[in-house]
Structure formats: structure tokens, C-alpha cells
Amino acid sequence: MARFDVYRHPDATLRKTTPYLLDVQNDYINGLETRVVLPIRTARQLGLPMRDLNPPLEIDGTQVVLDAAAIAAFPAAELRSPVVNLRAQADVILNALDTLFGSH
């Protein structure tokens, strides 16, 4: 598992509105039973996003939105095969976390 890896949501029902989970946990913290993730939701599910908190992303040709405010710990065993790594968009992702935690 690596920071900024994106995984398909393991729950098929939840995958309809939250197709992906983004791992944002530091690469140096391994061996825990959980990983810190941000949900990636469909644009219509999130409604009117806040620009910095909910940046738009494109994964597998689908427009989605990061839901930084819904940060959560998720069982690492349920995050199987990453579909993409968003390290190239780290600035946007970290900006969303800074917005959430008041670092701006």
C-alpha cells in the first residue's frame, strides 16, 4: 500500500455513490490494521462541493469529487488492488486536507 493509491470501494452497494477510496496515510506508517482514507464520490452524490475541500478528479474516465471532510480509518485488509496512484495530484489533495484542518 502506498500513499495516494486509489482503491475501488469494496462494498458494491456503497460503490454506487462512493466508487473509490484514496489512501492518504504516510508511507512510513505501516503494519497497522487500518489506513487513513478519503472517500471519492460521484459528483451528483456530493452536491455542491466546496472548491478547496472537494476538488474534482478524474479516474478511469469518470468525473468524481474528493470528500476530504469524510476522512476515516478503513480496514487495510479490505483495500486490495489499487486502480491508480494520484501522487501527481498530491498538491490538490494536500490542499484539501489543509483546508479541512485549518492550515490555510
C-alpha positions in Angstrom: 0.0 0.0 0.0 1.2 3.4 -0.9 0.1 7.0 -0.1 -2.2 8.3 -2.8 -3.2 4.9 -4.0 -6.9 4.8 -5.1 -9.0 1.6 -4.4 -12.4 0.6 -5.6 -14.8 0.7 -2.6 -15.1 -2.9 -1.5 -18.8 -2.6 -0.7 -20.8 -2.9 -4.0 -23.8 -1.0 -2.6 -21.7 1.9 -1.4 -19.6 1.9 -4.6 -22.6 3.4 -6.4 -22.2 6.7 -4.6 -18.6 6.3 -3.4 -16.8 4.4 -6.1 -13.3 4.9 -4.7 -11.2 5.4 -1.5 -8.0 7.4 -1.5 -5.2 6.3 0.8 -3.6 9.4 2.4 -1.7 7.8 5.2 2.0 8.5 5.4 4.1 5.8 3.7 6.3 5.5 6.8 3.4 4.2 8.9 2.9 0.6 8.1 1.7 -2.5 9.9 -1.5 -1.0 11.3 -4.8 -2.8 10.7 -6.2 0.4 9.2 -5.3 3.0 6.7 -6.5 6.6 6.6 -8.6 7.2 3.5 -10.7 9.9 1.9 -13.8 8.9 0.0 -14.1 9.8 -3.6 -17.7 10.3 -4.5 -19.7 10.8 -7.7 -20.3 14.5 -8.4 -24.1 14.2 -8.1 -23.8 12.4 -4.7 -21.7 15.2 -3.1 -24.0 18.0 -4.3 -22.4 21.5 -4.4 -18.8 20.9 -3.5 -16.5 23.4 -1.8 -13.7 24.1 -4.2 -10.7 23.6 -2.0 -12.2 20.9 0.3 -13.8 18.9 -2.6 -11.5 19.1 -5.6 -12.7 17.4 -8.8 -10.8 14.4 -10.0 -11.0 12.1 -13.0 -10.5 8.3 -12.5 -10.9 5.8 -15.3 -12.6 8.5 -17.4 -15.2 9.2 -14.7 -15.6 12.7 -13.1 -15.5 12.3 -9.3 -15.1 14.6 -6.3 -12.8 14.2 -3.3 -14.7 14.3 0.0 -11.9 15.4 2.4 -14.4 16.1 5.3 -15.3 12.4 5.4 -11.8 11.3 6.3 -11.8 7.9 8.0 -9.8 4.9 9.1 -10.6 1.9 6.9 -9.5 -1.8 7.4 -6.3 -2.2 5.4 -7.3 -5.8 4.6 -10.3 -4.5 2.6 -8.1 -2.3 0.3 -6.9 -4.8 -2.2 -5.6 -3.7 -5.6 -5.1 0.0 -6.4 -6.6 1.2 -9.6 -4.4 4.3 -9.9 -2.0 6.4 -7.8 -2.7 10.1 -7.6 0.7 11.2 -6.4 0.9 13.6 -9.3 -2.1 15.4 -7.8 -0.7 15.5 -4.3 -0.8 19.3 -4.1 -4.6 19.3 -4.7 -5.1 16.5 -2.2 -2.9 18.0 0.5 -4.6 21.4 -0.1 -8.0 19.8 0.7 -6.5 18.3 3.9 -5.1 21.7 4.8 -8.5 23.3 4.2 -10.1 20.7 6.5 -7.6 21.1 9.3 -7.3 24.9 9.1 -3.7 25.1 7.8 -4.7 27.9 5.4 
